[in-house]
């Protein structure tokens, strides 16, 4: 079947979404809402963990997700937590800001094409790439990014601004370069 529309969870509510066909629409976990997405079909839309919301998306082997993942937060309303487990194909960018957390886990069968960025103090992103990732990584404004490559990664990494830390562990195949500027810390 096909679904065209949004799937959101607000203020402590829970949305469990299983897609075996085609879905066009965004999904957001607001405040203390929790969204869980299990995709075996196709999904075109963005995922957002916003102000204390938690969103977990499993893109199963053979499934295709086209859309961006964003985790956002603030001190008074809480911080988003977004986790994307990619066993299939993901075409889209990943971003965490304002103290939020984003985790992207690319399995051996997974393919991710998109850029990763994190900014603002307290924000963090962890990318575990056991599959294939094509895209650049940028950490700025006091954020923390950790990249662990045991698969293949094609892309460049850049850390900017004092207080920013970018850590790269490469036991796979990485085709790219890493730079640090304006007092940022790059660990490789």
KOLGU-254346 format. One record per residue (C-alpha): residue in three letters; z, x, y; chain; residue number from 1. Coordinates in steps of 0.2 Angstrom, whole numbers, plus 5000, padded with zeros to 4 digits. Layout:
<r res="ALA" c3="Z" c1="X" c2="Y" chain="A" n="NUM"/>
...
//
This chain:
<r res="UNK" c3="5000" c1="5000" c2="5000" chain="A" n="1"/>
<r res="UNK" c3="5000" c1="5004" c2="5018" chain="A" n="2"/>
<r res="UNK" c3="5014" c1="5004" c2="5032" chain="A" n="3"/>
<r res="UNK" c3="5010" c1="5005" c2="5050" chain="A" n="4"/>
<r res="UNK" c3="5026" c1="5006" c2="5061" chain="A" n="5"/>
<r res="UNK" c3="5042" c1="5015" c2="5065" chain="A" n="6"/>
<r res="UNK" c3="5057" c1="5018" c2="5054" chain="A" n="7"/>
<r res="UNK" c3="5073" c1="5022" c2="5064" chain="A" n="8"/>
<r res="UNK" c3="5092" c1="5022" c2="5060" chain="A" n="9"/>
<r res="UNK" c3="5105" c1="5020" c2="5074" chain="A" n="10"/>
<r res="UNK" c3="5124" c1="5022" c2="5076" chain="A" n="11"/>
<r res="UNK" c3="5130" c1="5024" c2="5058" chain="A" n="12"/>
<r res="UNK" c3="5116" c1="5015" c2="5050" chain="A" n="13"/>
<r res="UNK" c3="5106" c1="5021" c2="5036" chain="A" n="14"/>
<r res="UNK" c3="5087" c1="5021" c2="5032" chain="A" n="15"/>
<r res="UNK" c3="5081" c1="5026" c2="5015" chain="A" n="16"/>
<r res="UNK" c3="5062" c1="5027" c2="5016" chain="A" n="17"/>
<r res="UNK" c3="5051" c1="5029" c2="5000" chain="A" n="18"/>
<r res="UNK" c3="5032" c1="5031" c2="5003" chain="A" n="19"/>
<r res="UNK" c3="5020" c1="5031" c2="4989" chain="A" n="20"/>
<r res="UNK" c3="5005" c1="5025" c2="4999" chain="A" n="21"/>
<r res="UNK" c3="5000" c1="5028" c2="5017" chain="A" n="22"/>
<r res="UNK" c3="5012" c1="5027" c2="5032" chain="A" n="23"/>
<r res="UNK" c3="5008" c1="5028" c2="5050" chain="A" n="24"/>
<r res="UNK" c3="5023" c1="5029" c2="5062" chain="A" n="25"/>
<r res="UNK" c3="5037" c1="5039" c2="5068" chain="A" n="26"/>
<r res="UNK" c3="5055" c1="5040" c2="5061" chain="A" n="27"/>
<r res="UNK" c3="5070" c1="5044" c2="5071" chain="A" n="28"/>
<r res="UNK" c3="5089" c1="5046" c2="5067" chain="A" n="29"/>
<r res="UNK" c3="5099" c1="5042" c2="5083" chain="A" n="30"/>
<r res="UNK" c3="5117" c1="5046" c2="5086" chain="A" n="31"/>
<r res="UNK" c3="5126" c1="5045" c2="5069" chain="A" n="32"/>
<r res="UNK" c3="5111" c1="5036" c2="5060" chain="A" n="33"/>
<r res="UNK" c3="5105" c1="5044" c2="5044" chain="A" n="34"/>
<r res="UNK" c3="5086" c1="5044" c2="5038" chain="A" n="35"/>
<r res="UNK" c3="5081" c1="5049" c2="5021" chain="A" n="36"/>
<r res="UNK" c3="5062" c1="5050" c2="5018" chain="A" n="37"/>
<r res="UNK" c3="5054" c1="5053" c2="5001" chain="A" n="38"/>
<r res="UNK" c3="5035" c1="5055" c2="5002" chain="A" n="39"/>
<r res="UNK" c3="5023" c1="5055" c2="4988" chain="A" n="40"/>
<r res="UNK" c3="5009" c1="5048" c2="4998" chain="A" n="41"/>
<r res="UNK" c3="5003" c1="5052" c2="5016" chain="A" n="42"/>
<r res="UNK" c3="5012" c1="5051" c2="5032" chain="A" n="43"/>
<r res="UNK" c3="5006" c1="5052" c2="5049" chain="A" n="44"/>
<r res="UNK" c3="5020" c1="5052" c2="5062" chain="A" n="45"/>
<r res="UNK" c3="5034" c1="5063" c2="5069" chain="A" n="46"/>
<r res="UNK" c3="5052" c1="5065" c2="5063" chain="A" n="47"/>
<r res="UNK" c3="5066" c1="5066" c2="5076" chain="A" n="48"/>
<r res="UNK" c3="5085" c1="5069" c2="5073" chain="A" n="49"/>
<r res="UNK" c3="5092" c1="5065" c2="5090" chain="A" n="50"/>
<r res="UNK" c3="5110" c1="5066" c2="5097" chain="A" n="51"/>
<r res="UNK" c3="5120" c1="5067" c2="5081" chain="A" n="52"/>
<r res="UNK" c3="5107" c1="5059" c2="5069" chain="A" n="53"/>
<r res="UNK" c3="5103" c1="5066" c2="5052" chain="A" n="54"/>
<r res="UNK" c3="5086" c1="5066" c2="5045" chain="A" n="55"/>
<r res="UNK" c3="5080" c1="5073" c2="5029" chain="A" n="56"/>
<r res="UNK" c3="5062" c1="5072" c2="5023" chain="A" n="57"/>
<r res="UNK" c3="5056" c1="5077" c2="5006" chain="A" n="58"/>
<r res="UNK" c3="5037" c1="5080" c2="5005" chain="A" n="59"/>
<r res="UNK" c3="5034" c1="5080" c2="4987" chain="A" n="60"/>
<r res="UNK" c3="5020" c1="5090" c2="4978" chain="A" n="61"/>
<r res="UNK" c3="5003" c1="5082" c2="4982" chain="A" n="62"/>
<r res="UNK" c3="5010" c1="5073" c2="4997" chain="A" n="63"/>
<r res="UNK" c3="5003" c1="5076" c2="5015" chain="A" n="64"/>
<r res="UNK" c3="5013" c1="5074" c2="5031" chain="A" n="65"/>
<r res="UNK" c3="5005" c1="5076" c2="5048" chain="A" n="66"/>
<r res="UNK" c3="5017" c1="5076" c2="5062" chain="A" n="67"/>
<r res="UNK" c3="5030" c1="5086" c2="5071" chain="A" n="68"/>
<r res="UNK" c3="5049" c1="5088" c2="5067" chain="A" n="69"/>
<r res="UNK" c3="5061" c1="5089" c2="5082" chain="A" n="70"/>
<r res="UNK" c3="5080" c1="5091" c2="5082" chain="A" n="71"/>
<r res="UNK" c3="5089" c1="5088" c2="5098" chain="A" n="72"/>
<r res="UNK" c3="5106" c1="5086" c2="5104" chain="A" n="73"/>
<r res="UNK" c3="5119" c1="5087" c2="5118" chain="A" n="74"/>
<r res="UNK" c3="5137" c1="5091" c2="5120" chain="A" n="75"/>
<r res="UNK" c3="5143" c1="5073" c2="5124" chain="A" n="76"/>
<r res="UNK" c3="5133" c1="5064" c2="5111" chain="A" n="77"/>
<r res="UNK" c3="5132" c1="5076" c2="5097" chain="A" n="78"/>
<r res="UNK" c3="5118" c1="5087" c2="5089" chain="A" n="79"/>
<r res="UNK" c3="5104" c1="5082" c2="5078" chain="A" n="80"/>
<r res="UNK" c3="5102" c1="5089" c2="5060" chain="A" n="81"/>
<r res="UNK" c3="5084" c1="5089" c2="5053" chain="A" n="82"/>
<r res="UNK" c3="5080" c1="5096" c2="5036" chain="A" n="83"/>
<r res="UNK" c3="5062" c1="5096" c2="5029" chain="A" n="84"/>
<r res="UNK" c3="5059" c1="5100" c2="5011" chain="A" n="85"/>
<r res="UNK" c3="5041" c1="5104" c2="5008" chain="A" n="86"/>
<r res="UNK" c3="5034" c1="5104" c2="4991" chain="A" n="87"/>
<r res="UNK" c3="5017" c1="5097" c2="4996" chain="A" n="88"/>
<r res="UNK" c3="5008" c1="5099" c2="5013" chain="A" n="89"/>
<r res="UNK" c3="5015" c1="5098" c2="5031" chain="A" n="90"/>
<r res="UNK" c3="5003" c1="5100" c2="5046" chain="A" n="91"/>
<r res="UNK" c3="5014" c1="5100" c2="5062" chain="A" n="92"/>
<r res="UNK" c3="5026" c1="5109" c2="5072" chain="A" n="93"/>
<r res="UNK" c3="5045" c1="5112" c2="5071" chain="A" n="94"/>
<r res="UNK" c3="5057" c1="5112" c2="5086" chain="A" n="95"/>
<r res="UNK" c3="5076" c1="5113" c2="5089" chain="A" n="96"/>
<r res="UNK" c3="5084" c1="5112" c2="5106" chain="A" n="97"/>
<r res="UNK" c3="5100" c1="5108" c2="5116" chain="A" n="98"/>
<r res="UNK" c3="5111" c1="5114" c2="5102" chain="A" n="99"/>
<r res="UNK" c3="5103" c1="5105" c2="5087" chain="A" n="100"/>
<r res="UNK" c3="5099" c1="5112" c2="5070" chain="A" n="101"/>
<r res="UNK" c3="5083" c1="5111" c2="5060" chain="A" n="102"/>
<r res="UNK" c3="5080" c1="5118" c2="5042" chain="A" n="103"/>
<r res="UNK" c3="5062" c1="5120" c2="5035" chain="A" n="104"/>
<r res="UNK" c3="5062" c1="5124" c2="5016" chain="A" n="105"/>
<r res="UNK" c3="5044" c1="5128" c2="5010" chain="A" n="106"/>
<r res="UNK" c3="5044" c1="5128" c2="4991" chain="A" n="107"/>
<r res="UNK" c3="5032" c1="5138" c2="4980" chain="A" n="108"/>
<r res="UNK" c3="5020" c1="5123" c2="4979" chain="A" n="109"/>
<r res="UNK" c3="5022" c1="5120" c2="4998" chain="A" n="110"/>
<r res="UNK" c3="5010" c1="5123" c2="5012" chain="A" n="111"/>
<r res="UNK" c3="5015" c1="5122" c2="5030" chain="A" n="112"/>
<r res="UNK" c3="5003" c1="5124" c2="5045" chain="A" n="113"/>
<r res="UNK" c3="5012" c1="5124" c2="5062" chain="A" n="114"/>
<r res="UNK" c3="5023" c1="5133" c2="5074" chain="A" n="115"/>
<r res="UNK" c3="5042" c1="5134" c2="5074" chain="A" n="116"/>
<r res="UNK" c3="5052" c1="5136" c2="5090" chain="A" n="117"/>
<r res="UNK" c3="5070" c1="5135" c2="5095" chain="A" n="118"/>
<r res="UNK" c3="5078" c1="5136" c2="5112" chain="A" n="119"/>
<r res="UNK" c3="5095" c1="5134" c2="5121" chain="A" n="120"/>
<r res="UNK" c3="5112" c1="5141" c2="5116" chain="A" n="121"/>
<r res="UNK" c3="5119" c1="5133" c2="5100" chain="A" n="122"/>
<r res="UNK" c3="5102" c1="5128" c2="5093" chain="A" n="123"/>
<r res="UNK" c3="5097" c1="5135" c2="5077" chain="A" n="124"/>
<r res="UNK" c3="5083" c1="5135" c2="5065" chain="A" n="125"/>
<r res="UNK" c3="5082" c1="5142" c2="5047" chain="A" n="126"/>
<r res="UNK" c3="5065" c1="5143" c2="5038" chain="A" n="127"/>
<r res="UNK" c3="5065" c1="5147" c2="5020" chain="A" n="128"/>
<r res="UNK" c3="5047" c1="5151" c2="5015" chain="A" n="129"/>
<r res="UNK" c3="5043" c1="5153" c2="4996" chain="A" n="130"/>
<r res="UNK" c3="5026" c1="5145" c2="4998" chain="A" n="131"/>
<r res="UNK" c3="5013" c1="5147" c2="5011" chain="A" n="132"/>
<r res="UNK" c3="5016" c1="5146" c2="5030" chain="A" n="133"/>
<r res="UNK" c3="5003" c1="5148" c2="5043" chain="A" n="134"/>
<r res="UNK" c3="5010" c1="5148" c2="5061" chain="A" n="135"/>
<r res="UNK" c3="5020" c1="5157" c2="5074" chain="A" n="136"/>
<r res="UNK" c3="5039" c1="5158" c2="5077" chain="A" n="137"/>
<r res="UNK" c3="5048" c1="5158" c2="5094" chain="A" n="138"/>
<r res="UNK" c3="5066" c1="5159" c2="5098" chain="A" n="139"/>
<r res="UNK" c3="5072" c1="5158" c2="5116" chain="A" n="140"/>
<r res="UNK" c3="5086" c1="5154" c2="5128" chain="A" n="141"/>
<r res="UNK" c3="5101" c1="5160" c2="5117" chain="A" n="142"/>
<r res="UNK" c3="5096" c1="5151" c2="5101" chain="A" n="143"/>
<r res="UNK" c3="5096" c1="5158" c2="5084" chain="A" n="144"/>
<r res="UNK" c3="5082" c1="5158" c2="5071" chain="A" n="145"/>
<r res="UNK" c3="5082" c1="5165" c2="5053" chain="A" n="146"/>
<r res="UNK" c3="5066" c1="5167" c2="5043" chain="A" n="147"/>
<r res="UNK" c3="5067" c1="5171" c2="5025" chain="A" n="148"/>
<r res="UNK" c3="5049" c1="5175" c2="5017" chain="A" n="149"/>
<r res="UNK" c3="5047" c1="5176" c2="4999" chain="A" n="150"/>
<r res="UNK" c3="5030" c1="5168" c2="4998" chain="A" n="151"/>
<r res="UNK" c3="5016" c1="5171" c2="5011" chain="A" n="152"/>
<r res="UNK" c3="5017" c1="5169" c2="5030" chain="A" n="153"/>
<r res="UNK" c3="5003" c1="5172" c2="5042" chain="A" n="154"/>
<r res="UNK" c3="5009" c1="5172" c2="5060" chain="A" n="155"/>
<r res="UNK" c3="5019" c1="5181" c2="5074" chain="A" n="156"/>
<r res="UNK" c3="5037" c1="5181" c2="5079" chain="A" n="157"/>
<r res="UNK" c3="5044" c1="5182" c2="5096" chain="A" n="158"/>
<r res="UNK" c3="5062" c1="5182" c2="5103" chain="A" n="159"/>
<r res="UNK" c3="5065" c1="5180" c2="5121" chain="A" n="160"/>
<r res="UNK" c3="5081" c1="5180" c2="5133" chain="A" n="161"/>
<r res="UNK" c3="5098" c1="5188" c2="5132" chain="A" n="162"/>
<r res="UNK" c3="5109" c1="5180" c2="5118" chain="A" n="163"/>
<r res="UNK" c3="5094" c1="5175" c2="5107" chain="A" n="164"/>
<r res="UNK" c3="5094" c1="5182" c2="5089" chain="A" n="165"/>
<r res="UNK" c3="5079" c1="5181" c2="5077" chain="A" n="166"/>
<r res="UNK" c3="5081" c1="5188" c2="5060" chain="A" n="167"/>
<r res="UNK" c3="5067" c1="5190" c2="5048" chain="A" n="168"/>
<r res="UNK" c3="5069" c1="5194" c2="5029" chain="A" n="169"/>
<r res="UNK" c3="5052" c1="5198" c2="5021" chain="A" n="170"/>
<r res="UNK" c3="5051" c1="5200" c2="5002" chain="A" n="171"/>
<r res="UNK" c3="5034" c1="5192" c2="5001" chain="A" n="172"/>
<r res="UNK" c3="5018" c1="5194" c2="5010" chain="A" n="173"/>
<r res="UNK" c3="5019" c1="5193" c2="5029" chain="A" n="174"/>
<r res="UNK" c3="5004" c1="5196" c2="5040" chain="A" n="175"/>
<r res="UNK" c3="5009" c1="5196" c2="5058" chain="A" n="176"/>
<r res="UNK" c3="5020" c1="5205" c2="5071" chain="A" n="177"/>
<r res="UNK" c3="5037" c1="5203" c2="5079" chain="A" n="178"/>
<r res="UNK" c3="5042" c1="5207" c2="5097" chain="A" n="179"/>
<r res="UNK" c3="5058" c1="5205" c2="5107" chain="A" n="180"/>
<r res="UNK" c3="5059" c1="5204" c2="5126" chain="A" n="181"/>
<r res="UNK" c3="5072" c1="5201" c2="5140" chain="A" n="182"/>
<r res="UNK" c3="5087" c1="5207" c2="5130" chain="A" n="183"/>
<r res="UNK" c3="5084" c1="5197" c2="5114" chain="A" n="184"/>
<r res="UNK" c3="5089" c1="5203" c2="5097" chain="A" n="185"/>
<r res="UNK" c3="5076" c1="5205" c2="5083" chain="A" n="186"/>
<r res="UNK" c3="5083" c1="5210" c2="5066" chain="A" n="187"/>
<r res="UNK" c3="5070" c1="5214" c2="5053" chain="A" n="188"/>
//
